[in-house]
């Protein structure tokens, strides 16, 4: 796996973990009963982005190490995961074989 592939893999994992983590233990302003004027009742009441980023990064690093190890040294490679090696090209109507 190249360094670019490793960085892209980490970024994808990080954002996936972020979107899974955001609704966990969410307390909305409607739940608390203190709705700030100009915001919807579903807005978070006490969002802590620094804490969320730390938790997401810790989980993403752990998942990235596991997936990176499986891709690098395990039974699967990037070519196996993409499935591109199983595709066949079907000529478009009107194309001539040379």
RONU-104828 format. One record per residue: residue number from 1; residue in three letters; x, y, z of N, C-alpha, C, O, CB in turn. Coordinates in steps of 0.1 Angstrom, whole numbers, plus 5000, padded with zeros to 4 digits. Atoms other than C-alpha are relative to their C-alpha. Glycine has a CB too. Layout:
// RONU-104828
@nr->NUM, rest->Ala, n.X->X, n.Y->Y, n.Z->Z, ca.X->X, ca.Y->Y, ca.Z->Z, c.X->X, c.Y->Y, c.Z->Z, o.X->X, o.Y->Y, o.Z->Z, cb.X->X, cb.Y->Y, cb.Z->Z
...
END
This chain:
// RONU-104828
@nr->1, rest->Unk, n.X->5009, n.Y->4988, n.Z->5000, ca.X->5000, ca.Y->5000, ca.Z->5000, c.X->5009, c.Y->5012, c.Z->5000, o.X->5019, o.Y->5013, o.Z->5008, cb.X->4990, cb.Y->5000, cb.Z->5012
@nr->2, rest->Unk, n.X->4992, n.Y->4988, n.Z->5000, ca.X->5014, ca.Y->5034, ca.Z->4991, c.X->4996, c.Y->5009, c.Z->5011, o.X->4986, o.Y->5007, o.Z->5018, cb.X->4998, cb.Y->5007, cb.Z->4986
@nr->3, rest->Unk, n.X->5003, n.Y->4991, n.Z->4989, ca.X->5015, ca.Y->5063, ca.Z->5015, c.X->4987, c.Y->5008, c.Z->4996, o.X->4979, o.Y->5011, o.Z->5006, cb.X->5012, cb.Y->5010, cb.Z->5001
@nr->4, rest->Unk, n.X->5013, n.Y->4993, n.Z->5004, ca.X->4987, ca.Y->5081, ca.Z->4995, c.X->4988, c.Y->4991, c.Z->5003, o.X->4978, o.Y->4996, o.Z->5008, cb.X->5000, cb.Y->5003, cb.Z->4985
@nr->5, rest->Unk, n.X->5011, n.Y->5009, n.Z->4997, ca.X->4965, ca.Y->5050, ca.Z->4998, c.X->4998, c.Y->4999, c.Z->5015, o.X->4986, o.Y->4998, o.Z->5019, cb.X->5003, cb.Y->4986, cb.Z->4994
@nr->6, rest->Unk, n.X->5001, n.Y->5001, n.Z->4986, ca.X->4972, ca.Y->5048, ca.Z->5035, c.X->4993, c.Y->5013, c.Z->5006, o.X->4985, o.Y->5012, o.Z->5015, cb.X->5014, cb.Y->4998, cb.Z->5007
@nr->7, rest->Unk, n.X->5007, n.Y->4987, n.Z->4995, ca.X->4962, ca.Y->5085, ca.Z->5040, c.X->4986, c.Y->5001, c.Z->4996, o.X->4977, o.Y->5005, o.Z->5004, cb.X->5008, cb.Y->5012, cb.Z->4994
@nr->8, rest->Unk, n.X->5014, n.Y->5000, n.Z->5005, ca.X->4931, ca.Y->5081, ca.Z->5019, c.X->4992, c.Y->4991, c.Z->5009, o.X->4980, o.Y->4994, o.Z->5012, cb.X->4999, cb.Y->4997, cb.Z->4985
@nr->9, rest->Unk, n.X->5007, n.Y->5010, n.Z->4992, ca.X->4921, ca.Y->5050, ca.Z->5038, c.X->4997, c.Y->5006, c.Z->5014, o.X->4986, o.Y->5004, o.Z->5020, cb.X->5009, cb.Y->4987, cb.Z->5002
@nr->10, rest->Unk, n.X->5002, n.Y->4994, n.Z->4987, ca.X->4926, ca.Y->5068, ca.Z->5071, c.X->4989, c.Y->5011, c.Z->5000, o.X->4981, o.Y->5012, o.Z->5009, cb.X->5013, cb.Y->5006, cb.Z->5006
@nr->11, rest->Unk, n.X->5010, n.Y->4989, n.Z->5001, ca.X->4905, ca.Y->5098, ca.Z->5060, c.X->4986, c.Y->4994, c.Z->4998, o.X->4977, o.Y->4999, o.Z->5005, cb.X->5004, cb.Y->5009, cb.Z->4988
@nr->12, rest->Unk, n.X->5013, n.Y->5006, n.Z->5001, ca.X->4877, ca.Y->5076, ca.Z->5049, c.X->4995, c.Y->4994, c.Z->5013, o.X->4984, o.Y->4995, o.Z->5017, cb.X->5000, cb.Y->4989, cb.Z->4989
@nr->13, rest->Unk, n.X->5004, n.Y->5007, n.Z->4988, ca.X->4877, ca.Y->5056, ca.Z->5081, c.X->4997, c.Y->5011, c.Z->5011, o.X->4987, o.Y->5010, o.Z->5018, cb.X->5012, cb.Y->4992, cb.Z->5006
@nr->14, rest->Unk, n.X->5002, n.Y->4989, n.Z->4990, ca.X->4880, ca.Y->5089, ca.Z->5102, c.X->4986, c.Y->5006, c.Z->4998, o.X->4978, o.Y->5007, o.Z->5008, cb.X->5010, cb.Y->5011, cb.Z->4999
@nr->15, rest->Unk, n.X->5013, n.Y->4994, n.Z->5002, ca.X->4849, ca.Y->5104, ca.Z->5086, c.X->4988, c.Y->4990, c.Z->5002, o.X->4978, o.Y->4994, o.Z->5007, cb.X->4999, cb.Y->5005, cb.Z->4986
@nr->16, rest->Unk, n.X->5011, n.Y->5010, n.Z->4997, ca.X->4829, ca.Y->5071, ca.Z->5088, c.X->4998, c.Y->4999, c.Z->5015, o.X->4987, o.Y->4998, o.Z->5020, cb.X->5004, cb.Y->4987, cb.Z->4994
@nr->17, rest->Unk, n.X->5001, n.Y->5001, n.Z->4985, ca.X->4837, ca.Y->5069, ca.Z->5125, c.X->4993, c.Y->5012, c.Z->5006, o.X->4986, o.Y->5012, o.Z->5015, cb.X->5014, cb.Y->4997, cb.Z->5006
@nr->18, rest->Unk, n.X->5006, n.Y->4987, n.Z->4996, ca.X->4828, ca.Y->5106, ca.Z->5129, c.X->4985, c.Y->4999, c.Z->4999, o.X->4977, o.Y->5003, o.Z->5008, cb.X->5006, cb.Y->5011, cb.Z->4993
@nr->19, rest->Unk, n.X->5015, n.Y->5000, n.Z->5002, ca.X->4793, ca.Y->5101, ca.Z->5114, c.X->4993, c.Y->4990, c.Z->5008, o.X->4981, o.Y->4991, o.Z->5011, cb.X->4998, cb.Y->4998, cb.Z->4985
@nr->20, rest->Unk, n.X->5006, n.Y->5010, n.Z->4991, ca.X->4787, ca.Y->5070, ca.Z->5135, c.X->5000, c.Y->5005, c.Z->5014, o.X->4990, o.Y->5003, o.Z->5021, cb.X->5008, cb.Y->4987, cb.Z->4999
@nr->21, rest->Unk, n.X->4998, n.Y->4995, n.Z->4987, ca.X->4799, ca.Y->5088, ca.Z->5166, c.X->4991, c.Y->5012, c.Z->5004, o.X->4987, o.Y->5013, o.Z->5015, cb.X->5014, cb.Y->5003, cb.Z->5003
@nr->22, rest->Unk, n.X->5007, n.Y->4987, n.Z->4997, ca.X->4780, ca.Y->5121, ca.Z->5163, c.X->4987, c.Y->4998, c.Z->5007, o.X->4984, o.Y->5005, o.Z->5017, cb.X->4997, cb.Y->5007, cb.Z->4987
@nr->23, rest->Unk, n.X->5013, n.Y->5001, n.Z->4993, ca.X->4745, ca.Y->5108, ca.Z->5173, c.X->5001, c.Y->4992, c.Z->5014, o.X->4991, o.Y->4992, o.Z->5021, cb.X->4990, cb.Y->4993, cb.Z->4992
@nr->24, rest->Unk, n.X->4998, n.Y->5008, n.Z->4987, ca.X->4759, ca.Y->5087, ca.Z->5203, c.X->5000, c.Y->5010, c.Z->5011, o.X->5007, o.Y->5020, o.Z->5012, cb.X->5013, cb.Y->4992, cb.Z->5000
@nr->25, rest->Unk, n.X->5002, n.Y->4991, n.Z->4988, ca.X->4748, ca.Y->5103, ca.Z->5236, c.X->4997, c.Y->5014, c.Z->4997, o.X->5001, o.Y->5023, o.Z->5004, cb.X->5013, cb.Y->4999, cb.Z->5009
@nr->26, rest->Unk, n.X->5003, n.Y->4986, n.Z->5004, ca.X->4734, ca.Y->5133, ca.Z->5218, c.X->4988, c.Y->5005, c.Z->5009, o.X->4978, o.Y->4998, o.Z->5010, cb.X->4996, cb.Y->5000, cb.Z->4985
@nr->27, rest->Unk, n.X->5011, n.Y->4993, n.Z->4993, ca.X->4713, ca.Y->5156, ca.Z->5240, c.X->4997, c.Y->5013, c.Z->4992, o.X->5006, o.Y->5022, o.Z->4991, cb.X->5005, cb.Y->5004, cb.Z->5015
@nr->28, rest->Unk, n.X->5004, n.Y->4989, n.Z->5007, ca.X->4694, ca.Y->5181, ca.Z->5220, c.X->4995, c.Y->5011, c.Z->5009, o.X->4992, o.Y->5009, o.Z->5020, cb.X->4989, cb.Y->4996, cb.Z->4989
@nr->29, rest->Unk, n.X->5005, n.Y->4989, n.Z->4993, ca.X->4682, ca.Y->5215, ca.Z->5230, c.X->4986, c.Y->4998, c.Z->5004, o.X->4981, o.Y->5003, o.Z->5015, cb.X->5001, cb.Y->5013, cb.Z->4992
@nr->30, rest->Unk, n.X->5013, n.Y->5003, n.Z->4997, ca.X->4647, ca.Y->5202, ca.Z->5229, c.X->4999, c.Y->4990, c.Z->5012, o.X->4990, o.Y->4992, o.Z->5020, cb.X->4993, cb.Y->4994, cb.Z->4988
@nr->31, rest->Unk, n.X->4999, n.Y->5009, n.Z->4989, ca.X->4656, ca.Y->5174, ca.Z->5253, c.X->5003, c.Y->5007, c.Z->5013, o.X->4996, o.Y->5005, o.Z->5024, cb.X->5010, cb.Y->4989, cb.Z->4998
@nr->32, rest->Unk, n.X->4996, n.Y->4993, n.Z->4989, ca.X->4672, ca.Y->5198, ca.Z->5277, c.X->4989, c.Y->5010, c.Z->5004, o.X->4987, o.Y->5013, o.Z->5016, cb.X->5013, cb.Y->5007, cb.Z->4998
@nr->33, rest->Unk, n.X->5010, n.Y->4990, n.Z->4997, ca.X->4644, ca.Y->5224, ca.Z->5274, c.X->5005, c.Y->5014, c.Z->4999, o.X->4997, o.Y->5023, o.Z->5003, cb.X->4994, cb.Y->4997, cb.Z->5013
@nr->34, rest->Unk, n.X->4994, n.Y->4987, n.Z->5001, ca.X->4667, ca.Y->5253, ca.Z->5267, c.X->5003, c.Y->5003, c.Z->4985, o.X->5014, o.Y->5001, o.Z->4981, cb.X->5012, cb.Y->5002, cb.Z->5009
@nr->35, rest->Unk, n.X->4998, n.Y->4997, n.Z->5014, ca.X->4662, ca.Y->5263, ca.Z->5231, c.X->5005, c.Y->5014, c.Z->4997, o.X->4998, o.Y->5023, o.Z->5001, cb.X->4987, cb.Y->4997, cb.Z->4992
@nr->36, rest->Unk, n.X->4994, n.Y->4987, n.Z->5003, ca.X->4684, ca.Y->5291, ca.Z->5219, c.X->4992, c.Y->5006, c.Z->4989, o.X->4990, o.Y->4999, o.Z->4979, cb.X->5015, cb.Y->4999, cb.Z->4997
@nr->37, rest->Unk, n.X->5008, n.Y->4994, n.Z->5012, ca.X->4664, ca.Y->5316, ca.Z->5197, c.X->5009, c.Y->5000, c.Z->4987, o.X->5020, o.Y->5003, o.Z->4987, cb.X->4997, cb.Y->5014, cb.Z->5004
@nr->38, rest->Unk, n.X->4994, n.Y->5001, n.Z->5013, ca.X->4672, ca.Y->5311, ca.Z->5161, c.X->5006, c.Y->4987, c.Z->4996, o.X->5012, o.Y->4985, o.Z->4985, cb.X->5011, cb.Y->5010, cb.Z->4999
@nr->39, rest->Unk, n.X->4995, n.Y->5014, n.Z->5002, ca.X->4682, ca.Y->5274, ca.Z->5164, c.X->4989, c.Y->4990, c.Z->5001, o.X->4979, o.Y->4993, o.Z->5008, cb.X->5012, cb.Y->4997, cb.Z->5010
@nr->40, rest->Unk, n.X->5011, n.Y->5010, n.Z->4999, ca.X->4661, ca.Y->5243, ca.Z->5159, c.X->5001, c.Y->4993, c.Z->5013, o.X->5012, o.Y->4993, o.Z->5019, cb.X->5001, cb.Y->4990, cb.Z->4988
@nr->41, rest->Unk, n.X->5001, n.Y->5007, n.Z->4988, ca.X->4651, ca.Y->5222, ca.Z->5188, c.X->5009, c.Y->4988, c.Z->4999, o.X->5013, o.Y->4982, o.Z->5010, cb.X->4986, cb.Y->4996, cb.Z->5004
@nr->42, rest->Unk, n.X->4992, n.Y->5012, n.Z->5001, ca.X->4672, ca.Y->5193, ca.Z->5174, c.X->5015, c.Y->5003, c.Z->5000, o.X->5023, o.Y->4994, o.Z->4999, cb.X->4996, cb.Y->4993, cb.Z->4987
@nr->43, rest->Unk, n.X->4986, n.Y->4996, n.Z->4999, ca.X->4705, ca.Y->5213, ca.Z->5177, c.X->5006, c.Y->4994, c.Z->5013, o.X->4999, o.Y->4993, o.Z->5023, cb.X->5001, cb.Y->5015, cb.Z->4999
@nr->44, rest->Unk, n.X->4993, n.Y->5005, n.Z->4988, ca.X->4730, ca.Y->5198, ca.Z->5202, c.X->5000, c.Y->5011, c.Z->5011, o.X->5002, o.Y->5022, o.Z->5008, cb.X->5014, cb.Y->4995, cb.Z->4997
@nr->45, rest->Unk, n.X->5000, n.Y->4991, n.Z->4988, ca.X->4728, ca.Y->5213, ca.Z->5237, c.X->5014, c.Y->5003, c.Z->5005, o.X->5017, o.Y->5015, o.Z->5008, cb.X->4991, cb.Y->4994, cb.Z->5011
@nr->46, rest->Unk, n.X->4986, n.Y->4998, n.Z->4995, ca.X->4764, ca.Y->5208, ca.Z->5247, c.X->5010, c.Y->4993, c.Z->4992, o.X->5017, o.Y->4983, o.Z->4997, cb.X->5000, cb.Y->4996, cb.Z->5015
@nr->47, rest->Unk, n.X->4991, n.Y->5007, n.Z->5009, ca.X->4785, ca.Y->5198, ca.Z->5218, c.X->5014, c.Y->5004, c.Z->5003, o.X->5018, o.Y->5015, o.Z->5005, cb.X->4997, cb.Y->5004, cb.Z->4985
@nr->48, rest->Unk, n.X->4986, n.Y->4998, n.Z->4997, ca.X->4822, ca.Y->5193, ca.Z->5225, c.X->5008, c.Y->4995, c.Z->4989, o.X->5011, o.Y->4983, o.Z->4989, cb.X->5004, cb.Y->4993, cb.Z->5014
@nr->49, rest->Unk, n.X->4993, n.Y->5005, n.Z->5012, ca.X->4841, ca.Y->5191, ca.Z->5192, c.X->5014, c.Y->4995, c.Z->5003, o.X->5018, o.Y->4985, o.Z->4996, cb.X->5001, cb.Y->5011, cb.Z->4990
@nr->50, rest->Unk, n.X->4987, n.Y->5004, n.Z->4997, ca.X->4875, ca.Y->5187, ca.Z->5207, c.X->5000, c.Y->4985, c.Z->5006, o.X->5008, o.Y->4977, o.Z->5002, cb.X->5007, cb.Y->5009, cb.Z->5010
@nr->51, rest->Unk, n.X->5001, n.Y->5013, n.Z->4994, ca.X->4864, ca.Y->5157, ca.Z->5228, c.X->4996, c.Y->4990, c.Z->4989, o.X->5001, o.Y->4978, o.Z->4989, cb.X->4990, cb.Y->5000, cb.Z->5012
@nr->52, rest->Unk, n.X->5004, n.Y->5009, n.Z->5011, ca.X->4846, ca.Y->5142, ca.Z->5198, c.X->5011, c.Y->4997, c.Z->4991, o.X->5012, o.Y->4985, o.Z->4986, cb.X->4988, cb.Y->5006, cb.Z->4993
@nr->53, rest->Unk, n.X->4989, n.Y->5002, n.Z->5009, ca.X->4876, ca.Y->5146, ca.Z->5176, c.X->5010, c.Y->4990, c.Z->5006, o.X->5016, o.Y->4982, o.Z->4999, cb.X->5007, cb.Y->5013, cb.Z->4996
@nr->54, rest->Unk, n.X->4991, n.Y->5010, n.Z->4994, ca.X->4898, ca.Y->5128, ca.Z->5201, c.X->4995, c.Y->4986, c.Z->5000, o.X->5003, o.Y->4977, o.Z->4997, cb.X->5003, cb.Y->5005, cb.Z->5015
@nr->55, rest->Unk, n.X->5006, n.Y->5013, n.Z->4999, ca.X->4875, ca.Y->5099, ca.Z->5205, c.X->5000, c.Y->4994, c.Z->4986, o.X->5003, o.Y->4982, o.Z->4984, cb.X->4985, cb.Y->5000, cb.Z->5005
@nr->56, rest->Unk, n.X->5001, n.Y->5005, n.Z->5014, ca.X->4870, ca.Y->5096, ca.Z->5167, c.X->5014, c.Y->4997, c.Z->4995, o.X->5016, o.Y->4986, o.Z->4988, cb.X->4994, cb.Y->5011, cb.Z->4991
@nr->57, rest->Unk, n.X->4986, n.Y->5003, n.Z->5004, ca.X->4908, ca.Y->5098, ca.Z->5161, c.X->5005, c.Y->4987, c.Z->5006, o.X->5011, o.Y->4979, o.Z->4999, cb.X->5009, cb.Y->5011, cb.Z->5003
@nr->58, rest->Unk, n.X->4995, n.Y->5013, n.Z->4994, ca.X->4915, ca.Y->5070, ca.Z->5186, c.X->4994, c.Y->4988, c.Z->4994, o.X->5001, o.Y->4978, o.Z->4991, cb.X->4997, cb.Y->5001, cb.Z->5015
@nr->59, rest->Unk, n.X->5006, n.Y->5011, n.Z->5007, ca.X->4889, ca.Y->5047, ca.Z->5171, c.X->5005, c.Y->4998, c.Z->4986, o.X->5007, o.Y->4987, o.Z->4981, cb.X->4985, cb.Y->5002, cb.Z->5001
@nr->60, rest->Unk, n.X->4995, n.Y->5000, n.Z->5014, ca.X->4900, ca.Y->5056, ca.Z->5136, c.X->5014, c.Y->4994, c.Z->4998, o.X->5016, o.Y->4986, o.Z->4989, cb.X->4999, cb.Y->5013, cb.Z->4993
@nr->61, rest->Unk, n.X->4987, n.Y->5006, n.Z->5000, ca.X->4936, ca.Y->5048, ca.Z->5143, c.X->5000, c.Y->4985, c.Z->5002, o.X->5007, o.Y->4978, o.Z->4995, cb.X->5009, cb.Y->5007, cb.Z->5010
@nr->62, rest->Unk, n.X->5001, n.Y->5015, n.Z->4997, ca.X->4927, ca.Y->5014, ca.Z->5158, c.X->4995, c.Y->4993, c.Z->4988, o.X->5000, o.Y->4982, o.Z->4984, cb.X->4992, cb.Y->4998, cb.Z->5012
@nr->63, rest->Unk, n.X->5006, n.Y->5007, n.Z->5012, ca.X->4905, ca.Y->5005, ca.Z->5128, c.X->5009, c.Y->5001, c.Z->4988, o.X->5011, o.Y->4991, o.Z->4981, cb.X->4986, cb.Y->5006, cb.Z->4997
@nr->64, rest->Unk, n.X->4990, n.Y->4998, n.Z->5012, ca.X->4931, ca.Y->5019, ca.Z->5103, c.X->5011, c.Y->4990, c.Z->5001, o.X->5016, o.Y->4985, o.Z->4991, cb.X->5005, cb.Y->5014, cb.Z->5000
@nr->65, rest->Unk, n.X->4989, n.Y->5010, n.Z->4998, ca.X->4958, ca.Y->4997, ca.Z->5118, c.X->4996, c.Y->4986, c.Z->4996, o.X->5003, o.Y->4979, o.Z->4990, cb.X->5005, cb.Y->5000, cb.Z->5015
@nr->66, rest->Unk, n.X->5005, n.Y->5013, n.Z->5004, ca.X->4937, ca.Y->4966, ca.Z->5115, c.X->4998, c.Y->4999, c.Z->4985, o.X->5003, o.Y->4989, o.Z->4979, cb.X->4987, cb.Y->4997, cb.Z->5008
@nr->67, rest->Unk, n.X->5003, n.Y->5001, n.Z->5014, ca.X->4925, ca.Y->4973, ca.Z->5080, c.X->5013, c.Y->5001, c.Z->4992, o.X->5015, o.Y->4994, o.Z->4982, cb.X->4990, cb.Y->5011, cb.Z->4996
@nr->68, rest->Unk, n.X->4987, n.Y->4998, n.Z->5007, ca.X->4960, ca.Y->4985, ca.Z->5069, c.X->5008, c.Y->4987, c.Z->5000, o.X->5014, o.Y->4983, o.Z->4991, cb.X->5007, cb.Y->5011, cb.Z->5005
@nr->69, rest->Unk, n.X->4992, n.Y->5013, n.Z->4999, ca.X->4976, ca.Y->4953, ca.Z->5082, c.X->4994, c.Y->4989, c.Z->4992, o.X->5001, o.Y->4981, o.Z->4986, cb.X->5000, cb.Y->4996, cb.Z->5015
@nr->70, rest->Unk, n.X->5007, n.Y->5010, n.Z->5009, ca.X->4950, ca.Y->4931, ca.Z->5065, c.X->5003, c.Y->5002, c.Z->4986, o.X->5006, o.Y->4993, o.Z->4978, cb.X->4985, cb.Y->5000, cb.Z->5003
@nr->71, rest->Unk, n.X->4997, n.Y->4997, n.Z->5014, ca.X->4955, ca.Y->4949, ca.Z->5032, c.X->5015, c.Y->4998, c.Z->4997, o.X->5018, o.Y->4992, o.Z->4986, cb.X->4996, cb.Y->5015, cb.Z->4997
@nr->72, rest->Unk, n.X->4986, n.Y->5001, n.Z->5003, ca.X->4993, ca.Y->4950, ca.Z->5035, c.X->5005, c.Y->4985, c.Z->5001, o.X->5013, o.Y->4981, o.Z->4992, cb.X->5008, cb.Y->5008, cb.Z->5010
@nr->73, rest->Unk, n.X->4994, n.Y->5013, n.Z->4997, ca.X->5001, ca.Y->4915, ca.Z->5049, c.X->4990, c.Y->4988, c.Z->5000, o.X->4994, o.Y->4977, o.Z->5001, cb.X->5008, cb.Y->5000, cb.Z->5012
@nr->74, rest->Unk, n.X->5010, n.Y->5011, n.Z->4999, ca.X->4968, ca.Y->4896, ca.Z->5050, c.X->4997, c.Y->4993, c.Z->4987, o.X->5004, o.Y->4995, o.Z->4977, cb.X->4988, cb.Y->5006, cb.Z->5006
@nr->75, rest->Unk, n.X->5004, n.Y->5008, n.Z->5012, ca.X->4950, ca.Y->4874, ca.Z->5025, c.X->4994, c.Y->5009, c.Z->4989, o.X->4992, o.Y->5004, o.Z->4978, cb.X->4991, cb.Y->4989, cb.Z->5004
@nr->76, rest->Unk, n.X->5006, n.Y->4991, n.Z->5009, ca.X->4935, ca.Y->4904, ca.Z->5008, c.X->5009, c.Y->5011, c.Z->4996, o.X->5017, o.Y->5016, o.Z->5004, cb.X->4986, cb.Y->5006, cb.Z->5005
@nr->77, rest->Unk, n.X->4993, n.Y->4988, n.Z->5004, ca.X->4950, ca.Y->4931, ca.Z->4987, c.X->4991, c.Y->5010, c.Z->4994, o.X->4979, o.Y->5008, o.Z->4994, cb.X->5011, cb.Y->4996, cb.Z->4989
@nr->78, rest->Unk, n.X->5009, n.Y->4990, n.Z->5005, ca.X->4937, ca.Y->4963, ca.Z->4972, c.X->4993, c.Y->4995, c.Z->4987, o.X->4982, o.Y->4998, o.Z->4985, cb.X->5009, cb.Y->5013, cb.Z->4997
@nr->79, rest->Unk, n.X->5006, n.Y->5005, n.Z->5012, ca.X->4931, ca.Y->4945, ca.Z->4939, c.X->4988, c.Y->4991, c.Z->5003, o.X->4978, o.Y->4991, o.Z->4996, cb.X->5010, cb.Y->4993, cb.Z->4991
@nr->80, rest->Unk, n.X->5011, n.Y->5008, n.Z->4996, ca.X->4909, ca.Y->4920, ca.Z->4957, c.X->4988, c.Y->5008, c.Z->5004, o.X->4977, o.Y->5004, o.Z->5002, cb.X->5005, cb.Y->4990, cb.Z->5010
@nr->81, rest->Unk, n.X->5011, n.Y->4992, n.Z->4995, ca.X->4889, ca.Y->4946, ca.Z->4974, c.X->4993, c.Y->5008, c.Z->4990, o.X->4981, o.Y->5011, o.Z->4991, cb.X->5005, cb.Y->5009, cb.Z->5011
@nr->82, rest->Unk, n.X->5006, n.Y->4992, n.Z->5011, ca.X->4883, ca.Y->4967, ca.Z->4943, c.X->4990, c.Y->4993, c.Z->4991, o.X->4980, o.Y->4998, o.Z->4987, cb.X->5010, cb.Y->5007, cb.Z->4992
@nr->83, rest->Unk, n.X->5009, n.Y->5008, n.Z->5009, ca.X->4868, ca.Y->4939, ca.Z->4922, c.X->5002, c.Y->5004, c.Z->4986, o.X->4995, o.Y->4999, o.Z->4977, cb.X->4986, cb.Y->5002, cb.Z->5004
@nr->84, rest->Unk, n.X->4998, n.Y->4996, n.Z->5014, ca.X->4882, ca.Y->4956, ca.Z->4891, c.X->5006, c.Y->4990, c.Z->4991, o.X->5005, o.Y->4990, o.Z->4979, cb.X->5009, cb.Y->5013, cb.Z->5000
@nr->85, rest->Unk, n.X->4994, n.Y->5010, n.Z->5007, ca.X->4901, ca.Y->4926, ca.Z->4881, c.X->4990, c.Y->4990, c.Z->4994, o.X->4993, o.Y->4981, o.Z->4986, cb.X->5011, cb.Y->4993, cb.Z->5008
@nr->86, rest->Unk, n.X->5011, n.Y->5010, n.Z->5005, ca.X->4868, ca.Y->4907, ca.Z->4875, c.X->4991, c.Y->5006, c.Z->4990, o.X->4983, o.Y->4999, o.Z->4984, cb.X->4992, cb.Y->4996, cb.Z->5012
@nr->87, rest->Unk, n.X->5009, n.Y->4993, n.Z->5010, ca.X->4852, ca.Y->4933, ca.Z->4852, c.X->5005, c.Y->4996, c.Z->4986, o.X->5017, o.Y->4995, o.Z->4983, cb.X->5000, cb.Y->5015, cb.Z->5002
@nr->88, rest->Unk, n.X->4997, n.Y->5001, n.Z->5015, ca.X->4851, ca.Y->4927, ca.Z->4814, c.X->4995, c.Y->5011, c.Z->4993, o.X->4984, o.Y->5017, o.Z->4996, cb.X->4995, cb.Y->4986, cb.Z->4995
@nr->89, rest->Unk, n.X->5005, n.Y->4989, n.Z->5009, ca.X->4848, ca.Y->4953, ca.Z->4788, c.X->4991, c.Y->4995, c.Z->4990, o.X->4994, o.Y->4986, o.Z->4982, cb.X->5013, cb.Y->5008, cb.Z->4994
@nr->90, rest->Unk, n.X->5009, n.Y->5003, n.Z->5011, ca.X->4818, ca.Y->4951, ca.Z->4766, c.X->5000, c.Y->5011, c.Z->4990, o.X->4998, o.Y->5023, o.Z->4993, cb.X->4985, cb.Y->4998, cb.Z->5006
@nr->91, rest->Unk, n.X->4999, n.Y->4989, n.Z->5010, ca.X->4822, ca.Y->4969, ca.Z->4733, c.X->4986, c.Y->5007, c.Z->4998, o.X->4976, o.Y->5000, o.Z->4999, cb.X->5005, cb.Y->4995, cb.Z->4987
@nr->92, rest->Unk, n.X->5012, n.Y->4992, n.Z->5002, ca.X->4797, ca.Y->4997, ca.Z->4727, c.X->4995, c.Y->4997, c.Z->4986, o.X->5003, o.Y->4993, o.Z->4977, cb.X->5002, cb.Y->5015, cb.Z->5001
@nr->93, rest->Unk, n.X->5005, n.Y->5003, n.Z->5013, ca.X->4774, ca.Y->4992, ca.Z->4697, c.X->5006, c.Y->5010, c.Z->4990, o.X->5007, o.Y->5022, o.Z->4992, cb.X->4984, cb.Y->5002, cb.Z->5000
@nr->94, rest->Unk, n.X->4993, n.Y->4992, n.Z->5011, ca.X->4791, ca.Y->5005, ca.Z->4665, c.X->5015, c.Y->5000, c.Z->5001, o.X->5021, o.Y->5004, o.Z->4992, cb.X->4995, cb.Y->5014, cb.Z->5001
@nr->95, rest->Unk, n.X->4986, n.Y->5001, n.Z->4999, ca.X->4826, ca.Y->4999, ca.Z->4678, c.X->5005, c.Y->4988, c.Z->4992, o.X->4999, o.Y->4978, o.Z->4992, cb.X->5005, cb.Y->4999, cb.Z->5015
@nr->96, rest->Unk, n.X->4995, n.Y->5011, n.Z->5008, ca.X->4848, ca.Y->4979, ca.Z->4656, c.X->5013, c.Y->4994, c.Z->5007, o.X->5021, o.Y->5002, o.Z->5012, cb.X->5004, cb.Y->5005, cb.Z->4985
@nr->97, rest->Unk, n.X->4988, n.Y->5006, n.Z->4994, ca.X->4874, ca.Y->4954, ca.Z->4668, c.X->5012, c.Y->5002, c.Z->4990, o.X->5010, o.Y->5000, o.Z->4978, cb.X->4998, cb.Y->4985, cb.Z->5003
@nr->98, rest->Unk, n.X->4988, n.Y->4998, n.Z->5009, ca.X->4909, ca.Y->4960, ca.Z->4654, c.X->5009, c.Y->4988, c.Z->5001, o.X->5019, o.Y->4988, o.Z->4995, cb.X->5007, cb.Y->5013, cb.Z->5003
END
